[in-house]
Amino acid sequence: MLLNTHLFAGVFLALLVALVVSFLASPIVKAFAYKVGAVDVPKDNRRMHHVPIPRLGGLAIFLGFIVSILLFAEMTDQFRSILLGAVIIVVLGVVDDITPLPARFKFLIQIAAALIPALNGVVIHVLSNPNLLSENPYWDMGVLSIPITVLWIVAITNAVNLIDGLDGLAIGVSAISATTVLVISLLVSEVQVAVVMAALVGACVGFMPYNLNPAKMFMGDTGATFLGYILACMSVEGLFKSWAIISFAVPFLILGLPIFDTAFAFIRRIAHGQSPMQADRSHIHHRLIDMGLNQKQAVATLYVISAILGLSAVVLTTSGELRAMIFFVSLCVVAVVAARAVFPKEVREELHEEMEELKEHGHHTEAPEQDEPSASGKPETHEPEGWEKEEDQ
């Protein structure tokens, strides 16, 4: 009982300190962002804002987190390696928010940052076998441990960055994911993971008043990649090492929204013959906006989805697969019913548009139009839109 009291006290203080530091540092960082020119100017239809907004807010999140960690976390060699990699990610993000860097260069630096903890013992050694009927309950990663760990860290780092498309979206989803890991770590008395996650939750909550719609400041690549990096590393340090024995699905449920959105974006782009790294306006939050939801409604919807996945992960950890599945399906049904009740107009309009598109597509497939020959007698050729955009630039 005494241990639990000390644990909860440490966790609460870590959260509170990170929250206060992040909140107080935000206006200072905002002034600094204007001074160095780290301002997001709306220049395409992917952006939801119409006026220039400073985008270095991730620095305030990092400051709140690091102050809390230095005060309350135990500095093991593995955790020092995570912090060193986090510093590299933050420095890269600050530079990129001020002067945009090439994607390939950022990717290489992210790999280097992920290698630091991976080479210092923060690795995925074993995964539980998702096939419950298999005689072998675990997969030993062997020589693939480090490559898989680096892939996981880099993937989650960029996945969180990719969902940072609406005011308060990425930071809210990250806070929900961190809260889920915090709850699970408290249930199994993982002190170090609990303190780190509490600091991350506090840093996110402290910055939220500046980032919720209408946003006064964006966290930029500095904040989004930092949050993704810490969540990825701590999931390896905690979830994959301890709770993966319970279920392979726990870390994927907790980080389900950014993972799904990123995977869907890559598959969609490759299917359309585009580079998987090419930006577009077809992320899940863009689709909700196109349905007719405003920013606050879209963000709230994604918060609910993230919370459902997080609660399912907690139930899966504590009660087993069957109860978690029943719980997840029940919450999904409730969410669908609630969506129809709260957004009936938007749902009807979206369904109508989908039916119209299907009918139009059916007409095109039944009677395809033939290209008329040009004056030279040869059919006209049309360059892809990507080429046209490059010429315009």
Secondary structure, 3 states (H helix, E strand, C coil): CHHHHHHHHHHHHHHHHHHHHHHHHHHHHHHHHHHHCCEECCCCCCCCCCCCEECCCHHHHHHHHHHHHHHHCCCCHHHHHHHHHHHHHHHHHHHHHHCCCCHHHHHHHHHHHHHHHHCCCCCCCEEECCCCCCCCCEEECHHHHHHHHHHHHHHHHHHHHHCCCCCCHHHHHHHHHHHHHHHHHHHCCCHHHHHHHHHHHHHHHHHHHHHCCCCCCCCHHHHHHHHHHHHHHHHHHHHHCCHHHCCCCHHHHHCHHHHHHHHHHHHHHHHCCCCCCCCCCCCHHHHHHHCCCCHHHHHHHHHHHHHHHHHHHHHHHHHCHHHHHHHHHHHHHHHHHHHHHHCHHHHHHHHHHHHHHHHHHHHHHHCCCCCCECCCCCECCCCCHHHHHHHHC
